Amino acid sequence: GSFLLGLAAAAPELLYLLTTYVPTKLVARLACTCAFLNDALCGEDGTEGMRAAAVAAAAAAAGSSAAPLAFHPAAGYKDPAGLEGLRLHGLLSLSSAREYVDAFLHKTTNSFDRASGLEIVPMKGLAYDSYAGLEAAAVTWIELSEVEGGGDSFVIDFTFRPETIAEFLAAGPLATVRSALAKVEVHNDEEEEWDSLKFRLCFEPSHLTAPTTELTGQAAIDAYAAAAEEPPQPPAEGELAQHRLVFQLVGGKTASQVYMLSFHTVHPDYQVHVKVGDHRMPKFASRETFHRWHPLFASLEHSASPRVRMLIRVKPDGSGPLGDMCGCC
């Protein structure tokens, strides 16, 4: 304790550097030990100091396993919300970090059953490289807490290799790209079974891929089969070439029941919302299209770890409709 007090008084920048290696929970506890450390860590100077230290640590790690400015780990057996290793103080003040935690826990407080809360799917957790990205996630958690209708919710990063994105964007309007496969596990309470649902996120030329209907049940399956036989319409003369957002749904026929899905991007620069009425369709082409200079493609192009982060909500089709997350869907 006396060592940290002396460090805070003589060389606060070293104290802030030390905080980059410990979770936010421990930094908050340290701030509660005495008034001097509370001022050093919770004040404006402390917030800026820890942020600068996190930026410096991330820059030093670049070229190896670059450290994100903030990080939310995936759930563990004894840590269902992933809060023990949560590191947010590289981007947020300690008081704002508390607000983020409150927003995330709105659906999982007092529950150790992931089926009733929000699950972080990436094994490595959620990395945040900017304040805006962290804020977009917190807003999404708040919006999710206000949705009625239940269901399971998952956060997924659809990832791409940087060289794959570079080749795709350089290839022109006829190129196609697919993300790595992502998987979620949904529990069927009635049958006492776990269903594995797998997805890929794809971008295909919009004039070669007609949008899929948003019907549900057998009507959706019939409409999908009919649409596959119709020739897509070419773009109008002078129209900007676009790529359509397409979901590949893998292994849908092996599930114990039919699920409705909704996909919501978690990003500060763009919002995309897509509903899928029946998970058994092997391919769902959304109505969302993107030109070469859209913020979504820009974020993929300029990222060292290209990804599209999405909130995926899953609900059996016999238990009522999914509540809307926004006014556009």
N, C-alpha and C positions, 0 to 999 in steps of 0.2 A: 504494500500500500504506500509506504513512504517513498519507495523508488519511483512509482508512477506519479506521485505528487511532485517529486523533484523534477521528473522528466517533463511534466506538464508546465512547470514553472520555468525551467531553464531551456528546454528544446521541445516545444509543443509539436513541431513538425515530425519529430521522431515518435511521439505518442500517436499521432494520427497515422503514421506509417504502420505502427504495430496493429492498429485497429483493422487494417485491410486483411489480416490473417485470421480474424476471429469473427464469429457470427454476431449479428446485430443484437441478439438477446444478451450476450455477454457484455457488449458495449453499453447497453442500457443498464445492466446491473452495476457496471463500474460507475456510471454516471450517478447512481443512487447512493454511492458510498459516502460522499461528502459534498459540501456546497462548492468547493473549488473545482473538483472534477466535473460536477454537474454543469458549472459555467463553461468549463473548457470543452465539454463534449456536446452540450445541448444548445449553447449559444450560437450566434450567427458565425462567429469565427471558427467554432468547432465544426459546424456543418460544412463550411467552405474548405476547411483544412482536411477533413476526411475525404471530401470529394476530390480535392487535388491529389491526395495520396493514392486514392483508388485509380485515378487517371494515370499517374506515374507508374503504379504497379502493373496496370494493363499494358502500358507502352513497353515496359521492360520485359513483359512476357510475350510480346508480339514476336512471331516467328517460331515460337514453340507451341505451348498450349495456352494461347492468349486468354488471360483472365478477364471475365466480364466485369463491368462496373458494379453490377448487382446480380444476385443469383437467388432463385427459389428452388431448392432441391425437391426431388420427387419424394413421395411418401415412403416411410420405412415402417417396419413392424411396430416399433415403439414410438413412432413419430408420424401419425397418419396424415397430418397436414403439412409435413415437411418444414416445420418452423424451427427445429433445433439448429439446423445449419443455414437458416435464412440470412442472407447478407444484403441489406438494402442501404446501409449508411454510406455507401459510395456514391449514391445518387440522391438520397432523401435525408432530411433531418430526422432525428429520432422520433419526434412527435408525428411526422408524416408517415414514418415507417409503421407506427402503431395504427394509423388510419388504414394503411394497406392491409395489415393483418386483420383488422376488424372486418374489412370488406371481404376478404377471402374466407374468413371463418363464419360468415353469415349463414352459409349453407352447411357447415360441418361442425359447428360448436356442439360439444357434448355427444358427438357421434364418432365411433370408431369404425363404422361401416361405410366403406367407400361408395356403396350403391346409393347412399342418401346425400352425398356431397359432391364436391368437385375434385376430380382426380387429375393430377399432372402425369401425363403419359411418358414423355421422354425420360429415359433412364437417367440421363445426366441432369434432369431438371430444366428449369427455364432460365436462360441467360438474358440479361437486360444490358444493352449498350448505350441507352440514352434515357434521360428523364421522361421524354415524351412516350417512349415505349413502355416504361413502367407505369406511367399515368394511364395509358390506354388499357393496360391489363387491369388496373384497379377499377376503372370505370366499367369494364366488362364484368368484373366480379359483382359490382353493385347492381348492374342491370340484371344479372342472372338471379340475384337474391329477390328481385321484384317480380320474377316470372312465376305464374301460377301453372299448375298442371303436372308437377313432378317430373319423373324421368331421371336418367343418369346423365351426367355432364363430364366431359373430358377436355383437357387442353392438349393439343397435339402440334408439333412442329413438323410440317411437311418439308423435308430437306432435299436439297439438290447439291451436286458437286459444282464448285465454281467453274471448272472447265466446261461442264455440260451446259451451264447457263450462258457462258460466253459463246459457245458454238451455236446454241439455239438462237440467240439474239443476232448473231452475225449471219445466220443462214437465210433470213428473210421470211416472208409471209407464209410460205408453205412448210415451215419447220414445225416439228412437234416435240414436246418435252414432257417427261414424267418424273415425278418425285420418287423417293424411296418409299417402300411400303410401310404403312403405319397400322397398328393394331390396337383395338380396345377389347376389354373383357366385360360383358354385361351379364348380370345374374338374373335368371328366370326364377322368381320366388315360387311360383306355382309348381313348376316341374323340378325345382331344386337342381338346376343345371346352369353351367356357365357357357355362354355363347361368345365365340370369337368373331369379331367383325373387323375386316381389313379394308384399307382404303389406299388409293393412290390419287394424287392430285396431278392433273394433266392440263396442258395448254395445247389446243389444236386449232388449225386454221378455221375461222368462223364460217367461211363460205363453203367448207367441206363437211361441217358438222352441224346438223339441225338441232335446235334445243329440244330437250325431252319434256314431255308433259309433266305437270305437277299433280296428277291424279294419284289416288291411293289404291291399294289392294289390287285385285285382278284387273281393274280398269287400267291401272298404271302399266301392268305387264303387257296387256293387249296393245296399249298405245305405243309402248316402246317397240314392240314387234312391227307395228304398222309404220312407224317413223323410220325404221331401218330400211324399209323398201322404197321410201320416197327420196328422189335425188335432191341434194342440197342446192340452194340457190346461189349463184355466183354473185360477188359484190357488184354494186352499181358502178358505172364508169366514174372515175375520179374519187371514189370513196376510199378512205384511209383503211389500209389492211389491218385486220384485227385477229386476235386469237381468243378462242372461247375457253372458259373455265369448265373442265370436265372432270367428273369423279369416276374412278374405276372402283367398283365395289366387288371385292373378292370373297368367294366362299359363302355367298348369301344363302344358298339353298340348304346348307348344313345346320342352320340355326334352328332352335326349338320353337321359335315363333317369329312373326313378321314385325319388323321395327320401322318406325318413322324416324327420319334423321333431319337435323338442321345443322348447317355449318355457318359459323360467324367468324370473320377475320378479327384478329386482335392486333391492330396497328394504328399508329397515330395519323398516318397520311392517307389511308383509304379504308372504306368499309364495304364489305361484301357479305350478303346474307343469302343463303341458298337452302331451300327445303326439298327433301327427297321423301316422297310419299311411301315408298316401298324399297327396303334395302336389298331385295332379291334381284333388282335390275342390275345386270353386270356393268352397265355404264349409264351414267346420268350426265347429260350435257346441259349445263345451266344456261340461262339467258344472259349471263354476265360475259362481256367481251372487253378486251384490253388492246389498245394500240401500243406500238413500240415504246412510246415515251410516257406511258402511264406510270404513276407512282409505284404500283406493285412491281412492274418490271424493273423500274429504277432501283428499288430496294434490293431486288435480287442481284442486279448487275454490280452494285457497289458494296456488297457485303462479302466479307471473307468466309462466312458460313451461310450461304443463301438458304432461306427458309420462308415459308408462309405459315404463320402461327394462327391456329384456328381453335375456337371453342366448338366442340361437337356435342350436340344434345341428342340422346337416344331414348325412344319411348315405344313400348309395344303399341301396335296400331289399334288394339281392342280396348285401350284404356283412355280414350279421349284424345283430342288434338293437343299438339305441342303449343304452349303459349308463345306469343310473339315476343321477340327480343327488341324489335324496333318497329317504327311506324310503316316501314316499306315492305314488310313480309307478313 
